[in-house]
């Protein structure tokens, strides 16, 4: 069966791609100019994008999905380092998602989510240093602050003071980003989308994969890399410096042979400058605590050990990141609840050049951020309208459900009548009850387009051989219904109705084949009626992605018709 991409993932793809475009374009600009707090600026841009677009796109789960897509798209940047940005961006989207889930789409929900997302930059930096250098880095930091406290004759403990000050600054920056995002979102609600001008004059961007296609991916090597990292940590913690220095050097050499770019970061001058600084600072910190020559030697060895640990993390995770590009691993997503992710990423890659063209220069962003973000995010609405015209991405399944004899057909007929009043092309079949002497004697098929009626089910034994419950199926009626529901007959119809999908179809009979063909053709949106006891089986059998479900006992047919129009772009 052809897999379809849900609307929620479509929107997440658009948001994530805008976010990624800003990360790639502005990130490269800020990085090349070495602008201070460039990471915070990029996080602020992401926060503004998420908050503002949520005023017009209100589906739950958009934030973390957009964060996931942006994080993966970020790896296409030639200067990107996989794990740091991936974790940071995804976590930022997740934190805003959690805040809005708890506090709602309110000022407190947006502001607290933004402050938490911005503060994550500081938290991740601290975690990164601990992971890279181990718990010894905490001891070095503490000893240095205590030494400074002693030299300055301060009675107050200043160990936590720098971190608290930074955390407050980060939170305030997040607060500011939230306010801008709220203002942009409110402007998007009040004013129609603006058409971007000048995009065609901007430079385009071609995504670059950091790993060559001819690389010999291996699941075995992926697990081997993980085991080598674990083994390196064990060596660092439980063996002498001679043993771990020789062993880890050998492991890094193995990685260097396997991965051509594995030594890229540790061969740069910056790494060795940091290596020397960390070693000397650690030696100094230890010598202030442990007097004598032994303190200096222990400090030097500890500093070298911390740097070896950092080298293992950098090179080892670089190898793991390479192996994760394995097509077998990507295809695994199709079998999980993330089966929409690869399709969303394909759409993001396709859309990325357009969105990169819409990203303004940094000077314009600083001068008038609200107007700039408004223009960029208006482009998101335009892009969504374009994608809605591509029905292969946007086939929607609607299900009218209820208990036996609760009025599913009547409810569905009211929906189709409402759509017809709006001159919308609707086709398919309804099943009309035939009642005599207060008993249901059978069902007739109604062709929604022509209103012609055909015999389908009867109690009469002469009606047909095949049975469903106490009724016999009229073969001519079945063939007529099959012809009505054929993709050729329903060509041009924006919504096709099948009343109903039940036990017969679950047994691959009745309208099962018609339903299957309509799903595969992807030209039509589909509305089916299903008894509530069978709805889970129907969704599972046909692998329906994010169907919109109307319960007869709870829904209103006018609201249902309106939602169908909104969801399908009719």
C-alpha positions in Angstrom: 0.0 0.0 0.0 1.2 3.5 -0.8 2.1 5.3 2.4 0.6 8.8 2.9 2.0 11.6 4.9 -0.3 13.0 7.6 -1.2 16.7 7.7 0.4 17.1 11.1 3.8 15.9 9.7 3.3 18.1 6.6 3.0 21.2 8.9 5.9 20.0 11.1 8.0 19.6 8.0 7.3 23.2 6.9 8.0 24.6 10.4 11.1 22.4 10.9 12.4 23.4 7.4 12.0 27.2 8.2 13.8 26.6 11.5 16.6 24.6 9.7 16.9 27.3 7.0 17.6 29.9 9.7 20.0 27.6 11.4 21.9 27.0 8.2 22.0 30.5 6.8 22.2 32.7 9.9 24.1 30.0 11.8 26.9 30.0 9.2 26.9 33.8 9.3 27.2 34.1 13.0 29.7 31.3 13.2 32.0 32.9 10.6 31.9 36.3 12.4 32.3 34.6 15.8 29.4 36.5 17.2 29.1 36.0 21.0 26.0 34.0 22.2 25.3 32.9 18.6 23.7 29.7 19.9 21.3 31.8 22.0 20.4 33.9 19.0 19.6 30.8 16.9 17.6 29.3 19.7 15.6 32.6 20.0 14.8 32.4 16.3 13.6 28.9 16.7 11.4 29.8 19.7 9.9 32.8 17.7 9.1 30.5 14.8 7.4 27.8 17.0 5.4 30.2 19.1 4.2 32.5 16.2 3.1 29.7 13.8 1.2 28.0 16.6 -1.3 30.8 16.5 -2.5 29.6 13.1 -1.6 25.9 13.3 -3.0 24.5 16.5 -2.4 20.7 16.2 -0.8 19.1 19.2 2.6 17.6 18.7 3.8 20.1 16.1 6.6 21.5 18.3 8.5 18.3 19.0 8.0 17.1 15.4 9.3 20.3 14.0 12.3 20.2 16.4 13.1 16.6 15.3 12.9 17.6 11.6 15.0 20.7 12.1 17.6 18.7 14.1 18.0 16.2 11.3 18.0 18.9 8.6 20.8 20.7 10.5 23.1 17.8 9.8 22.9 18.8 6.1 24.8 22.0 6.9 28.5 21.4 5.8 29.7 22.8 9.2 27.2 20.9 11.3 28.3 18.6 14.1 25.6 16.0 14.6 24.9 15.2 18.2 25.1 18.7 19.9 22.7 20.5 17.6 20.4 17.4 17.2 19.9 17.1 20.9 19.7 20.8 21.6 17.2 21.6 18.9 15.0 18.6 19.5 15.0 19.3 23.3 14.1 22.9 22.8 11.0 21.9 20.7 10.1 19.2 23.3 10.3 21.7 26.2 8.0 24.2 24.5 5.7 21.3 23.7 5.6 20.2 27.3 5.0 23.7 28.6 2.1 24.3 26.2 0.6 20.9 27.0 0.6 21.7 30.7 -0.3 25.4 30.6 -2.1 25.6 27.3 -1.5 28.0 24.4 -1.4 30.9 26.8 1.1 33.6 27.6 2.5 31.6 30.6 2.6 28.5 28.5 4.6 30.2 25.8 6.9 32.2 28.1 7.8 29.5 30.5 8.4 27.1 27.5 10.6 29.7 25.8 12.6 30.3 29.0 13.1 26.6 29.6 14.2 26.1 25.9 16.7 29.0 26.1 18.0 27.8 29.5 18.6 24.4 28.0 21.6 25.9 26.1 23.4 26.4 29.5 22.3 23.0 30.9 23.5 21.2 27.8 26.8 23.0 27.9 27.3 21.8 31.5 26.3 18.3 30.6 28.5 18.3 27.6 31.6 19.2 29.6 30.8 16.6 32.2 30.3 13.9 29.4 33.5 15.1 27.6 35.8 15.4 30.7 34.0 13.4 33.3 33.2 14.4 36.9 36.7 15.7 37.4 35.8 18.8 35.5 33.3 19.6 38.3 36.0 19.3 40.9 38.4 21.5 38.8 35.7 24.2 38.5 34.8 24.0 42.2 38.5 24.2 43.3 39.2 27.2 41.0 36.2 29.1 42.4 37.1 28.3 46.0 40.7 29.5 45.2 39.3 32.7 43.8 37.0 33.1 46.8 40.0 32.7 49.1 42.2 35.1 47.2 39.5 37.8 47.2 38.7 37.2 50.9 35.0 36.6 50.2 32.9 35.1 52.9 30.0 34.2 50.5 30.2 30.9 48.6 30.6 32.0 44.9 30.7 28.5 43.4 27.2 28.6 42.1 27.1 32.4 41.4 28.4 32.4 37.8 25.9 29.6 36.8 23.0 31.4 38.5 23.8 34.7 36.8 24.1 33.0 33.4 20.8 31.1 34.0 19.0 34.3 34.7 20.4 35.9 31.6 19.4 32.9 29.5 15.9 32.9 30.9 15.5 36.7 30.2 16.6 36.1 26.6 14.0 33.3 26.3 11.3 35.7 27.8 12.2 38.3 25.1 12.0 35.6 22.3 8.6 34.5 23.6 7.2 38.1 23.5 8.4 38.6 19.9 6.9 35.2 19.0 3.5 36.2 20.5 3.5 39.5 18.7 4.2 37.8 15.4 1.6 35.2 16.0 -1.1 37.8 16.8 -0.1 39.7 13.6 -0.5 36.4 11.6 -4.1 36.1 12.9 -5.0 39.7 12.2 -3.4 40.1 8.7 -3.6 37.9 5.7 -0.4 36.2 4.5 2.0 38.5 2.7 3.5 37.4 -0.6 7.3 37.4 -0.4 9.1 39.5 -2.9 12.7 39.2 -4.1 13.1 35.6 -3.1 14.0 34.7 -6.7 17.1 37.0 -6.4 18.5 35.2 -3.3 21.1 32.5 -3.4 19.9 28.9 -3.4 21.3 26.0 -1.3 21.9 22.4 -2.2 21.9 20.1 0.8 25.2 18.2 1.3 25.5 14.8 2.9 28.6 14.6 5.0 29.0 11.0 4.2 29.8 9.7 0.7 27.2 7.3 -0.8 29.8 4.6 -1.5 30.6 4.3 2.2 30.2 0.6 3.4 27.7 1.0 6.2 27.6 -1.8 8.8 25.2 -2.5 11.6 28.1 -4.6 13.2 30.3 -1.6 13.2 27.6 0.5 14.8 27.4 -1.9 17.8 31.2 -2.2 17.7 31.6 1.6 18.1 29.2 1.6 21.0 31.2 -1.2 22.7 34.5 0.5 22.0 33.3 3.7 23.7 32.1 1.8 26.7 35.3 -0.2 26.8 37.3 3.1 26.7 35.5 4.4 29.7 36.1 1.2 31.6 39.8 1.5 30.8 40.0 5.1 31.8 38.4 4.4 35.2 40.0 1.1 36.2 43.4 0.8 34.6 46.8 2.6 34.9 47.6 5.6 32.8 50.0 3.5 30.7 47.3 1.0 29.9 44.5 3.4 29.0 46.7 5.8 27.1 48.1 3.0 24.8 44.7 1.2 24.5 42.7 4.4 23.6 45.3 5.5 21.2 44.9 2.2 19.4 41.1 2.5 19.4 41.3 6.0 17.9 43.6 4.6 15.2 41.1 1.9 14.4 38.3 4.5 14.1 40.6 6.6 11.9 41.0 3.7 9.4 37.2 3.1 9.4 36.1 6.7 9.2 38.1 9.1 7.0 36.8 12.2 8.8 36.9 10.7 12.3 40.1 12.6 13.3 38.9 15.9 11.8 38.1 17.6 15.1 40.9 16.3 17.2 43.5 17.2 14.5 42.5 20.9 14.6 44.7 23.3 16.5 41.7 24.4 18.6 41.5 20.9 20.1 45.2 20.8 21.1 45.0 24.4 22.5 42.1 23.3 24.7 44.0 20.0 25.5 46.9 22.0 26.9 44.7 24.5 28.7 42.6 21.8 30.4 45.7 19.9 31.4 47.4 23.0 32.9 44.3 24.3 34.6 43.7 20.8 36.1 47.3 20.6 37.3 47.0 24.0 38.9 43.7 23.2 40.6 45.0 19.9 42.0 48.3 21.5 43.2 46.3 24.1 45.2 44.4 21.3 47.0 47.3 18.7 47.2 50.6 20.3 48.2 53.9 19.1 46.8 55.0 17.4 43.7 52.5 14.6 43.9 49.6 17.1 43.5 51.1 18.6 40.3 51.7 15.1 38.8 48.2 13.9 39.7 46.8 17.1 38.2 48.7 16.6 35.0 47.6 12.9 34.7 44.0 13.8 35.5 44.0 16.6 32.8 45.4 14.2 30.2 42.9 11.6 31.2 40.0 14.1 30.8 41.3 15.0 27.3 41.5 11.3 26.3 37.9 10.9 27.4 36.9 13.9 25.3 38.8 12.4 22.3 36.9 9.1 22.7 33.5 11.0 22.8 34.4 13.2 19.8 35.8 10.4 17.5 33.5 7.6 18.7 30.3 9.5 18.3 31.5 10.8 14.9 31.7 7.1 13.9 28.3 6.3 15.3 26.8 9.3 13.5 28.3 8.1 10.3 26.8 4.6 10.7 23.4 6.0 11.5 23.1 7.1 7.9 22.8 3.4 7.1 19.7 3.0 4.7 18.7 -0.1 6.7 18.4 2.1 9.8 16.4 4.8 7.9 14.1 2.2 6.5 13.5 0.9 10.0 11.5 4.1 10.7 8.9 3.0 8.2 7.9 0.1 10.6 7.6 2.3 13.7 5.3 5.1 14.9 7.8 7.4 13.2 7.0 6.0 9.8 6.1 9.5 8.6 9.5 10.9 9.5 11.4 9.8 6.3 8.6 11.2 4.1 8.5 14.4 6.1 12.3 14.7 5.7 12.0 14.2 1.9 9.5 17.0 1.7 11.8 19.2 3.9 14.8 18.6 1.6 12.6 19.5 -1.4 11.4 22.7 0.3 14.6 23.8 1.9 15.9 25.9 -1.0 12.7 27.9 -1.1 12.8 28.6 2.6 16.5 29.5 2.5 15.7 32.0 -0.2 13.1 33.6 2.2 15.5 34.0 5.1 16.5 37.8 5.3 20.0 39.2 6.1 20.9 39.5 9.7 20.7 43.4 9.6 17.1 43.3 8.5 16.3 40.8 11.3 17.8 43.1 13.9 16.0 46.2 12.6 12.5 44.9 12.5 12.2 41.3 13.8 8.3 41.2 14.0 7.8 42.2 10.3 10.6 39.9 9.1 9.3 36.9 11.0 5.7 37.7 9.8 6.9 37.7 6.2 8.8 34.5 6.5 6.0 32.7 8.3 3.5 33.9 5.8 5.5 32.0 3.3 4.7 28.9 5.4 1.0 29.4 4.8 1.6 29.8 1.1 3.7 26.6 1.1 0.9 24.8 2.9 -1.6 25.9 0.3 0.7 24.6 -2.5 1.1 21.3 -0.8 -2.7 20.9 -0.3 -2.9 21.0 -4.1 -0.6 18.0 -4.3 -3.1 15.4 -3.3 -0.6 12.5 -3.1 0.6 14.1 0.1 -2.7 15.1 1.4 -5.3 12.3 1.1 -7.4 12.4 4.2 -9.6 9.7 5.7 -12.7 10.6 7.6 -14.6 8.0 9.7 -18.3 8.4 10.8 -18.8 6.0 13.7 -21.4 4.9 16.2 -23.3 1.9 17.5 -25.7 -0.2 15.5 -28.7 1.7 14.1 -27.4 5.0 15.7 -27.8 7.0 12.5 -24.4 6.9 10.8 -26.0 6.9 7.3 -28.3 9.8 8.1 -25.4 11.8 9.6 -23.3 11.1 6.5 -26.1 12.1 4.1 -26.4 15.4 5.9 -22.7 16.0 5.5 -22.9 15.2 1.7 -25.9 17.4 1.3 -24.1 20.3 3.0 -21.0 19.8 0.8 -23.3 19.7 -2.3 -24.9 23.0 -1.2 -21.4 24.5 -1.5 -21.0 23.1 -5.0 -18.3 20.7 -3.9 -17.7 17.5 -5.9 -18.8 14.5 -3.8 -19.3 10.9 -4.9 -19.7 7.4 -3.6 -22.5 5.4 -2.1 -24.9 5.5 0.8 -26.8 2.5 2.2 -30.5 3.2 2.7 -32.6 1.0 5.0 -35.7 -0.7 3.6 -38.3 -1.0 6.4 -41.5 -3.0 6.2 -43.8 -3.8 9.2 -41.3 -2.1 11.5 -38.6 -4.5 10.4 -35.5 -3.9 8.4 -36.0 -5.9 5.2 -32.8 -4.9 3.5 -30.7 -2.0 2.1 -30.5 -0.1 -1.2 -27.5 1.7 -2.5 -27.8 5.3 -3.4 -25.3 6.8 -5.9 -24.5 10.1 -4.2 -23.7 11.8 -7.5 -26.9 10.9 -9.4 -29.3 9.9 -6.5 -30.1 6.7 -8.4 -31.1 3.7 -6.2 -30.0 0.0 -6.6 -31.0 -3.1 -4.7 -28.2 -4.4 -2.5 -29.2 -6.5 0.6 -32.5 -8.4 1.1 -33.9 -11.0 3.4 -35.3 -12.8 0.4 -33.4 -16.0 -0.4 -33.8 -15.4 -4.1 -31.7 -12.2 -3.9 -28.3 -13.9 -4.0 -26.1 -16.7 -2.7 -23.6 -14.8 -0.5 -24.8 -13.6 2.9 -24.0 -11.0 5.5 -25.8 -11.7 8.7 -29.4 -12.3 8.0 -29.3 -10.6 4.6 -28.3 -11.9 1.1 -26.2 -9.8 -1.3 -27.6 -8.9 -4.6 -24.9 -9.5 -7.1 -26.0 -6.9 -9.6 -26.1 -4.3 -6.7 -22.6 -5.3 -5.6 -21.3 -4.9 -9.1 -23.0 -1.6 -9.6 -21.6 -0.3 -6.3 -18.1 -1.5 -7.3 -18.4 0.4 -10.6 -19.6 3.5 -8.8 -16.6 3.3 -6.4 -14.0 2.8 -9.1 -11.2 5.4 -9.2 -12.1 6.0 -12.8 -15.7 6.8 -11.9 -14.7 9.0 -9.0 -12.1 11.0 -11.0 -12.3 14.6 -10.0 -14.3 14.0 -6.8 -12.7 15.6 -3.8 -14.5 13.3 -1.4 -15.7 9.7 -1.9 -18.1 8.2 0.6 -18.3 4.4 1.4 -21.3 3.4 3.6 -20.2 1.2 5.2 -16.9 -0.7 6.0 -17.6 -3.6 8.3 -17.3 -7.4 8.8 -17.6 -8.1 5.1 -14.7 -5.8 4.2 -12.6 -7.0 7.1 -13.0 -10.5 5.4 -11.8 -8.9 2.1 -15.2 -8.9 0.6 -17.8 -6.3 -0.2 -16.2 -2.9 -0.7 -12.8 -3.9 0.5 -11.2 -3.9 -2.9 -12.8 -0.5 -3.8 -11.5 1.0 -0.6 -8.1 -0.3 -1.2 -8.0 1.1 -4.8 -9.1 4.5 -3.7 -6.4 4.6 -1.0 -3.7 3.6 -3.4 -4.9 6.1 -6.1 -4.5 9.0 -3.6 -6.7 11.2 -5.9 -9.6 11.3 -3.5 -10.2 12.0 0.1 -12.4 9.3 1.6 -15.2 9.2 4.1 -16.3 5.8 5.5 -18.9 4.8 8.0 -17.8 2.1 10.5 -19.6 0.6 13.5 -17.8 1.5 16.7 -17.0 -2.1 17.5 -15.0 -2.5 14.3 -13.2 0.9 14.1 -9.8 -0.2 15.5 -9.8 -3.3 13.2 -10.5 -1.2 10.2 -7.8 1.4 11.0 -5.3 -1.4 11.6 -6.2 -3.5 8.5 -5.7 -0.6 6.1 -3.0 1.2 8.1 -5.0 4.5 8.1 -2.8 7.4 9.2 -4.4 10.0 11.5 -8.0 9.5 10.4 -10.5 12.2 11.4 -13.2 10.5 13.5 -16.8 11.8 13.9 -18.9 10.1 16.6 -22.5 10.4 15.7 -23.5 10.8 19.4 -21.1 13.7 19.9 -20.5 15.5 16.5 -22.6 18.0 14.6 -23.0 17.5 10.8 -22.5 21.1 10.0 -19.2 21.3 12.0 -18.2 18.0 10.5 -18.7 19.4 6.9 -16.8 22.5 7.8 -13.9 20.5 9.2 -13.8 18.3 6.0 -13.6 21.5 3.9 -10.7 22.8 6.1 -8.8 19.6 6.2 -9.0 18.9 2.4 -8.8 22.4 1.1 -12.0 21.9 -0.8 
